[in-house]
Structure formats: structure tokens, C-alpha cells
Amino acid sequence: MSERATCVVVGGGPAGMVLGLLLARAGVEVQVLEKHADFLRDFRGDTVHPSTLQLLDELGLGEQFARLPYSRLDKVEFPVGPDRTVVVADFRRLKQRYPYVAMVPQWDLLDLMADAGEREPAFTLRMRTEMTGLLWEDGRVRGVRYRTPERSDGEIHTDLVVACDGRWSLTRQQAGLRPREFRVPIDAWWFRLPRRPEDNPSALTPRAGPGRFAVVIPRTDFLQIAYVGRKGTDPQLRSRGIESFRRDVAELMPEYANRVDTLRSLDEVKHLDVRLNRLNRWHVDGLLCIGDAAHAMSPVGGVGINLAVQDAVAAATLLAGPLLRGAVTARELGAVRNRRLMATVVVQALQRMMHRGLVKPILDGRRTGPPKPVLGLLRRVAVASHLTAYLIGVGLRPEHAPASAARPFPGPPHAEGRRFTAGGLRRRLQGHRAG
């Protein structure tokens, strides 16, 4: 079966959903392909930064977002002694409408974007639709092949394919694009612990010990823990078993020792193979990579989603016009990379510095926190924590919704919108469980 769309977005994560919505609001016929059946998966990056909160306002979605369950992260602080901390990033000092990071389940954010897309006649979200290959003609990408669970294969011919399918992007691989890999000394393991009333609800607080450290992220009804250790040690961690892991966590974070028994098995501890890479060229003729498909980020700083969303806004701003005209040139695709490259390079350079100057010394047992000169600067110069908050929460080049996508108020759902309503599925599943 062969079909036609002006733009095909591969991947229904934050970048793909934002790009699809913005292009549809400009009148571009866009199809977003998502291989999963719904968004009800346990994501690790559930941060919505101040600049993204501002973007939601500009899109007319701020009130709907405010009704979602989320916790506020006001600052990042590092323990430097018994009952003493130093503030590394203070979001409360930002001159922004939203001076905090919202911690929200990513499926709720994606449902929100999907429901907004449902109101746009040009937007189609196709769940359970996996991109399996690219269509080429005269050296140019002309579309995609896809497969559904029923094993039905199809083709979509298009003016542009945008790869938003993450750090292991199949779309990027099929286009022959290879990222430059930067050395990373860490891997991360994610798990949850119960949250109690005495837990600090608004601060992200790393805990450091010889050979490992952890970051405690307060959520509305649980604590999300990022446990960081040496790269390539997942097999050893799992071979030691759950009891050994519980002891390690209790030793690193004794205040949570009476909760580690809630971890029933290592199946609840999810391994993240940390990558830091970047494409030199983000496009081939007829195809563009953005977000993690163009530049995988380290979890250090928690800025990956923010950069991906900003990539999507920049791509929509620069490419909606050419797509409506029916022809997107290689030069116009390259303009997206040119606009977003500096912010990406600077953030990755800072992450690599943090790997060398903070993370690796902790893993080597040479330090349990930031270097003394950095601690002194943070204590004595208040603007230092403001600067780090700005880099994390806003970024070097924040993007704003193009005029074609701005909406002061949400409109009624469009009757002929997307073919599959992810938010509707979630509500049906919840209703089924309740019944």
C-alpha cells in the first residue's frame, strides 16, 4: 500500500510530537509514526524545563499542562558535610515566568501534545507503526517503509522525513549518517523508592561515595533515583544480585536504608548505556535528524529533552514555509543544524568537562563532590548558581513558537484528526481497569 504525506516524522517522543504539532498548525500535512501502542512506558527523562513551559504557554497548552500531576524542582544542591549543602543551580533566581523544572510523567506530556494534534486537520499520529526502511529515488530520500503489528507493510511518499527516533536511530542508520562518539566514563541505573512526607519535595540532591554516586529526583508520589557507576559494569552489578545492590544503595544514601527492601529484584533497576555523540552533518537530501538522533546527550545536567524540543521548534520555524511550497532544499535542512549547533556543542563540552572534573574523580574515589574552587565560587558568588540554572533551565538559544503555531486558547477537537488517539487509549485502559 502506497500513501502520500508532505512530511513524515519518525518517533513520537517529545521532539517528534512537538515538531508534528507545530508543522500541522502551519498547515503542513504531517504524519508521526510511533512504533509503540501507547505512551504508557516508564521514561527516565521526565523533566519539563522553564523554556519548555514557556513554549507550552505560547502554544495555548499551559492551562492543560497545569492540570497534570507534577512536582516542582526549584534547585540543585550538593551535600558538602553533615547537614550542609551548596546550591549548584537555583531556578528560583531565573527571570522567567516559570522559575522551576516540572517533573511530570512523560506519557502525560505526550498525551497532551497528541490531544492538541487531534485538533489539527493536517496532523496524523499513527501508533503501532514502525519505520522499517527509507525510500530512495535519484539519491534523495523520498519516503519511508513501515510495518504494523498485523504484519501489513506499506509505504509513505513524502517531501521530507525527520528522524526523531532517539540515540539508536534506525532512520539515521538507514541514511548512512554516523555520529562522532565522545568517551563517557559512566553508565546509569534508574529505579524508584517510596516517597515520604519528610522528603525534600523541591530540591535535586546528588549523593556521592567512592566509586559511585546517585541523584535523587523528587516526584509527586515516589523518589526517582539515578544511580551512576563506571561504564560497562552492568553485568557485574547484576551478577552480585539484589541484596548486594540494596546494601550499596543504603550505604550511599543511609536516609533511605529503611526503604531499599521495596526493590524486589534487579528487573526494577533499569540500565542506561550512557552515550555522548553528535552528527557532523544532520541531513541528507530529503531527510533531517534532530534531538537524540542528531546528538545523544549525557544525563549529567538533565538537558537532553530541552535541547530536543528546541531542535523541533527550530525545525518547524525554518521548514514549514519550504514544505508548504513543496520543495525543501539541502541548504534549508542544513540551516536547522546551523541554528542549533552552537547550543549543542557548548552543552556537550560542559558535560565532558563535568565527566572529567567531577564524575570520574568521584568514581575513582578521589573526591566526593565538586572541586573546592567550584564550591568556593558557588558559595561566594551568587550569580554562579544563577548561571548554571539558566544553562540547564533555559539554554543558550531558547526557541519560541512560530506565529503560525501560537494559540491563545485551545480549540475544539477536530473530527478528522489523527487516526489513533493515544490519550483516548489511556483513558479507555484506565476505564477498563476501573471496571
Number of C-alpha atoms within 10 A of each C-alpha: 8 10 11 15 18 20 26 26 27 28 26 27 24 21 27 29 28 25 29 32 32 28 29 25 27 21 19 26 22 27 27 26 24 24 20 17 14 20 21 17 10 11 11 17 16 20 24 26 25 25 27 24 22 21 21 22 20 19 24 19 21 17 12 14 18 11 8 13 14 21 20 19 24 20 21 23 19 22 17 15 8 6 6 9 15 18 20 24 27 25 27 16 18 17 10 16 11 17 24 25 26 23 20 20 23 21 21 19 21 23 21 19 23 25 20 25 26 25 21 25 19 24 28 26 25 22 22 18 23 20 23 15 17 23 16 15 9 6 10 16 20 19 26 25 18 20 17 16 12 7 8 10 16 16 19 21 21 22 21 28 29 25 27 32 27 24 20 12 18 19 26 28 13 12 21 9 19 15 19 12 13 12 12 19 17 22 21 24 19 18 17 18 17 15 18 11 7 6 14 13 18 18 20 20 21 19 19 25 19 15 18 24 22 21 20 19 22 23 23 14 14 14 19 18 21 24 23 22 23 17 14 13 12 17 8 9 14 15 10 10 12 20 14 13 18 20 15 16 19 17 13 19 18 13 10 16 15 9 15 21 15 12 18 12 14 17 11 14 20 16 17 17 14 20 21 20 21 23 21 14 15 25 24 19 20 23 26 26 32 31 27 26 27 30 28 24 25 23 21 16 17 17 22 21 22 24 29 29 26 27 29 27 27 23 25 27 22 16 22 22 16 15 21 15 10 13 15 19 14 14 10 15 23 16 17 24 23 13 15 21 18 13 18 24 13 14 21 22 12 13 21 20 12 16 19 14 15 18 27 20 20 22 21 14 13 13 19 22 21 21 12 10 9 12 17 12 13 18 16 9 10 15 15 18 22 21 17 18 27 22 17 23 29 23 22 16 16 20 21 19 20 19 13 16 21 19 16 12 13 14 11 10 14 16 10 13 19 23 13 17 20 25 20 14 16 17 12 12 12 11 10 9 8 7 6
